[in-house]
Amino acid sequence: MDNPTRTLSQTAPNYSVRPTVPKPRFTRPPEQQGASVDAKVLIRNLDFYYGQRQALFQVSLTVRAHSVTSFIGPSGCGKSTLLRCLNRMNDLVEGARAVGRVELDGVDIYDPAIDVTDLRKRVGMVFQKSNPFPKSIYDNVAYGPRLHGTKDKRSLDELVQHSLHGAGLWDEVKDRLTQSALGLSGGQQQRLCIARALAV
């Protein structure tokens, strides 16, 4: 079938038990490697349910690489639900299930073989309410890379600067990187969270 039903509780990882055999990393199937993929994100006929309540209805969408896409609509229309489908954050919601297909770089992200942790490294989320860590501006951005094994000070310095530039915040904070991120304005905190996502 083109659009098999996937119950997220069946595909969600069991966080209480560490698997003895690591799942394959997020890579395209051998037959697709080297092939051109027009879409960075491809969604086809996606329905999404919270228990018996349907939140998304037959969503189809193509997002090309290096493009900006906006979802605009009233509160409760499914914008956040759709975004959370892109890195499977909805896996953690009891009774949630998806019907349809969501691909990233040509790979079905709901395939049971997908390493969800690796997927979430590739698809970051920055939400409406900013949540900087109670650490310095520098440590907020460097936190993720350090967690993933980057220890070299020069590499971290370059990564922090590059990420803050990418979020449009470098010029405003370059002289106070050691100060608490909680002292930034609301808009600056939001951009800091974007820089933190970019760094990973």
MARMI-114332 format. One record per residue (C-alpha): x, y, z. Coordinates in nm, 4 decimals. Each point is the difference from the previous one (the first is absolute). Example, Ala and Ser with C-alpha at 12.3 -4.5 7.8 and 13.67 -1.06 7.14 Angstrom:
2
ATOM        c1        c2        c3
ATOM    1.2300   -0.4500    0.7800
ATOM    0.1370    0.3440   -0.0660
***
This chain:
200
ATOM        c1        c2        c3
ATOM    0.0000    0.0000    0.0000
ATOM    0.1192    0.3528   -0.0731
ATOM   -0.1206    0.1452    0.3292
ATOM    0.0257   -0.2639    0.2725
ATOM   -0.1287    0.0837    0.3437
ATOM    0.2771    0.0426    0.2533
ATOM   -0.0868   -0.0017    0.3663
ATOM    0.2673    0.2116    0.1642
ATOM   -0.0084   -0.2033    0.3180
ATOM    0.1150   -0.2960   -0.2118
ATOM    0.2896    0.1883   -0.1580
ATOM    0.1009    0.2197    0.2935
ATOM    0.3251   -0.0952    0.1705
ATOM   -0.0188   -0.1494    0.3501
ATOM    0.1956    0.2530    0.2046
ATOM    0.0145   -0.2260    0.3049
ATOM    0.1971   -0.2731   -0.1788
ATOM    0.3245    0.0624   -0.1883
ATOM    0.0080   -0.2125   -0.3172
ATOM    0.2870   -0.2464   -0.0183
ATOM    0.0420    0.0529   -0.3743
ATOM    0.0146    0.3643   -0.1129
ATOM   -0.2503    0.0963   -0.2663
ATOM    0.1371    0.1079   -0.3373
ATOM    0.0837    0.3674   -0.0312
ATOM   -0.2216    0.2273   -0.2028
ATOM    0.1203   -0.0658   -0.3540
ATOM   -0.1711   -0.0378   -0.3332
ATOM   -0.0533   -0.3550   -0.1258
ATOM    0.2837   -0.1267   -0.2248
ATOM   -0.2221    0.0125   -0.3082
ATOM   -0.0692    0.3699    0.0638
ATOM    0.3536    0.1104    0.0856
ATOM    0.1351    0.2299   -0.2667
ATOM   -0.3476    0.0509   -0.1445
ATOM   -0.1377    0.3513   -0.0134
ATOM   -0.2814    0.0781    0.2374
ATOM   -0.2047    0.3076   -0.0894
ATOM   -0.1451    0.0419    0.3483
ATOM    0.1800    0.0392    0.3293
ATOM   -0.3261   -0.0822    0.1787
ATOM   -0.2805   -0.1870   -0.1730
ATOM   -0.3359   -0.0582    0.1689
ATOM   -0.2668   -0.2032   -0.1751
ATOM   -0.3621   -0.0548    0.1104
ATOM    0.0819    0.0402    0.3691
ATOM   -0.2801   -0.0459    0.2512
ATOM    0.0822    0.0267    0.3683
ATOM   -0.2046   -0.1073    0.3004
ATOM    0.0143    0.0589    0.3737
ATOM   -0.1960   -0.3052    0.1057
ATOM   -0.3371    0.0289   -0.1768
ATOM    0.0421    0.3714   -0.0766
ATOM    0.1387    0.0779   -0.3459
ATOM    0.2329    0.3013   -0.0040
ATOM    0.1361   -0.0104   -0.3578
ATOM   -0.1950   -0.0831   -0.3140
ATOM    0.1712   -0.1177   -0.3214
ATOM    0.2955    0.2401    0.0218
ATOM    0.2306   -0.0079   -0.3029
ATOM    0.2973    0.2344   -0.0144
ATOM    0.3350    0.0330   -0.1727
ATOM    0.2771    0.2085    0.1585
ATOM    0.3072    0.0533   -0.2131
ATOM    0.3509    0.0419    0.1410
ATOM    0.1123    0.3534    0.0932
ATOM   -0.3546    0.1328   -0.0027
ATOM   -0.2125    0.1701    0.2646
ATOM   -0.3505   -0.1322    0.0566
ATOM   -0.2639    0.1555    0.2273
ATOM   -0.3072   -0.1666    0.1479
ATOM   -0.2669    0.2573    0.0744
ATOM   -0.3324   -0.0748    0.1643
ATOM   -0.2136    0.0437    0.3094
ATOM    0.0854   -0.1497    0.3364
ATOM   -0.0712   -0.3729    0.0122
ATOM   -0.0019   -0.0600   -0.3757
ATOM    0.2931   -0.2478    0.0111
ATOM    0.3101    0.2072   -0.0792
ATOM    0.2001   -0.1233    0.3000
ATOM   -0.1254   -0.3564   -0.0431
ATOM    0.1285   -0.0020   -0.3575
ATOM    0.3381    0.1404    0.1038
ATOM    0.0352   -0.2585    0.2761
ATOM   -0.0626   -0.2721   -0.2596
ATOM    0.3264    0.1042   -0.1701
ATOM    0.2211   -0.1255    0.2829
ATOM   -0.2456   -0.2436    0.1566
ATOM   -0.0490    0.1911    0.3218
ATOM   -0.3577   -0.1261   -0.0121
ATOM    0.1367   -0.3492    0.0722
ATOM   -0.0071    0.0980    0.3651
ATOM   -0.3761    0.0706   -0.0016
ATOM   -0.2004   -0.3019    0.1122
ATOM   -0.2532   -0.1173   -0.2588
ATOM    0.1396    0.2178   -0.2792
ATOM    0.0209   -0.1512   -0.3475
ATOM    0.0847    0.1113   -0.3516
ATOM   -0.1394   -0.1206   -0.3308
ATOM    0.1910    0.0999   -0.3110
ATOM    0.3626    0.0636   -0.0848
ATOM    0.2616    0.2482    0.1221
ATOM    0.3416   -0.0026   -0.1694
ATOM    0.3217    0.1863    0.0736
ATOM    0.2551   -0.0156   -0.2828
ATOM   -0.1981   -0.2829   -0.1547
ATOM   -0.0096   -0.2121    0.3174
ATOM   -0.3262   -0.0943    0.1727
ATOM    0.0550    0.1336    0.3528
ATOM   -0.2672   -0.2325    0.1442
ATOM    0.1830   -0.3100   -0.1188
ATOM    0.0625   -0.2210    0.3074
ATOM    0.3709   -0.0174   -0.0912
ATOM    0.0475    0.3771    0.0394
ATOM    0.2147    0.1131    0.2932
ATOM   -0.2325    0.2607    0.1536
ATOM    0.2827    0.1620    0.1988
ATOM    0.1963    0.0553   -0.3202
ATOM   -0.3127    0.1351   -0.1704
ATOM   -0.0459    0.2555    0.2781
ATOM    0.3627    0.1116   -0.0410
ATOM   -0.0831    0.0782   -0.3625
ATOM   -0.3389    0.1634    0.0603
ATOM    0.0210    0.2600    0.2758
ATOM   -0.2948    0.1828    0.1523
ATOM   -0.0215    0.3509    0.1429
ATOM   -0.3364    0.0722    0.1536
ATOM   -0.1992    0.3191    0.0459
ATOM    0.0949    0.0277    0.3679
ATOM    0.3781    0.0274    0.0221
ATOM    0.1743   -0.2216    0.2537
ATOM    0.3656    0.0963    0.0439
ATOM    0.1957   -0.2074    0.2490
ATOM    0.1029    0.1768    0.3232
ATOM    0.3563    0.0169   -0.1291
ATOM    0.2154    0.2518   -0.1821
ATOM   -0.0801    0.0992   -0.3575
ATOM    0.3083   -0.1931   -0.1156
ATOM   -0.0904   -0.3132    0.1961
ATOM   -0.3562    0.0028   -0.1353
ATOM    0.1276   -0.0277   -0.3558
ATOM    0.2883   -0.2360    0.0818
ATOM   -0.2158   -0.2357    0.2085
ATOM   -0.1211   -0.2234   -0.2842
ATOM    0.3357   -0.0358   -0.1784
ATOM    0.1705   -0.0808    0.3325
ATOM   -0.2659   -0.2609    0.0707
ATOM    0.0756   -0.1576   -0.3378
ATOM    0.3743   -0.0134    0.0609
ATOM    0.1487    0.3311   -0.1172
ATOM    0.2592    0.0918    0.2646
ATOM    0.2556    0.2082   -0.1905
ATOM   -0.0205    0.3625    0.1180
ATOM    0.0859    0.1499   -0.3386
ATOM   -0.2631   -0.2120   -0.1756
ATOM   -0.2604    0.0987    0.2593
ATOM    0.0929    0.3689   -0.0299
ATOM   -0.0414   -0.0107   -0.3776
ATOM   -0.3263   -0.1940    0.0263
ATOM   -0.1461    0.2417    0.2559
ATOM    0.0935    0.3021   -0.2103
ATOM   -0.1311   -0.1568   -0.3211
ATOM   -0.3304   -0.1012    0.1636
ATOM   -0.0545    0.3407    0.1599
ATOM    0.0715    0.1639   -0.3367
ATOM   -0.2518   -0.2333   -0.1624
ATOM   -0.2646    0.1024    0.2516
ATOM    0.0762    0.3707   -0.0457
ATOM    0.1176    0.0420    0.3606
ATOM    0.3800    0.0120   -0.0118
ATOM    0.0419    0.3775   -0.0235
ATOM   -0.2285    0.0512    0.3005
ATOM    0.1656   -0.2503    0.2337
ATOM    0.3615   -0.0452   -0.1152
ATOM    0.1303    0.2077    0.2933
ATOM   -0.2040   -0.1777    0.2681
ATOM    0.0172   -0.3689   -0.0837
ATOM    0.0793   -0.0873    0.3633
ATOM   -0.3124    0.1747    0.1336
ATOM   -0.3207   -0.1866    0.0813
ATOM   -0.2337   -0.0674   -0.2908
ATOM   -0.2903    0.0817    0.2313
ATOM    0.1051    0.3660   -0.0150
ATOM   -0.0806    0.0214   -0.3727
ATOM   -0.3218    0.1547   -0.1269
ATOM   -0.2830   -0.2270   -0.1128
ATOM    0.0892    0.0381   -0.3677
ATOM    0.3673   -0.0600    0.0692
ATOM   -0.0818   -0.3121    0.2020
ATOM   -0.2014   -0.1320   -0.2946
ATOM    0.2924    0.0583   -0.2367
ATOM    0.2342   -0.1635    0.2516
ATOM   -0.2180   -0.3107   -0.0088
ATOM    0.0210    0.0059   -0.3807
ATOM    0.3815    0.0235    0.0262
ATOM   -0.0029   -0.2922    0.2443
ATOM   -0.1957   -0.2105   -0.2512
ATOM    0.2325    0.1026   -0.2856
ATOM    0.3077   -0.1002    0.2008
ATOM   -0.1158   -0.3621    0.0164
***
